[in-house]
Amino acid sequence: VAKDLGLQLPAIRDGGVHILDKGRTQYFVLHKQTGHLVTAESIDREKLCTSVQQCVLRCELIVEGEM
């Protein structure tokens, strides 16, 4: 994420980037040392998407400051 958005790692470490997941469980986090988007929770497809073939988890990334 840091590389794709052209962010410096201090912006991530200092809390200038936030991930908003829809729902109660936050499935993704930003790794503060690398800037990579990683899973924070185990993702159970059968539990999340019981009646659909295509299972999609959406999240929003909020970046504070100028880009």
Rosetta blueprint (number, residue, H / E / L):
1 V L
2 A H
3 K H
4 D H
5 L H
6 G L
7 L L
8 Q L
9 L H
10 P H
11 A H
12 I H
13 R H
14 D L
15 G L
16 G L
17 V E
18 H E
19 I E
20 L E
21 D E
22 K L
23 G L
24 R L
25 T L
26 Q L
27 Y L
28 F E
29 V E
30 L E
31 H L
32 K L
33 Q L
34 T L
35 G L
36 H L
37 L E
38 V E
39 T E
40 A L
41 E L
42 S L
43 I L
44 D L
45 R H
46 E H
47 K H
48 L H
49 C L
50 T L
51 S L
52 V L
53 Q L
54 Q L
55 C L
56 V L
57 L L
58 R L
59 C E
60 E E
61 L E
62 I E
63 V E
64 E L
65 G L
66 E L
67 M L
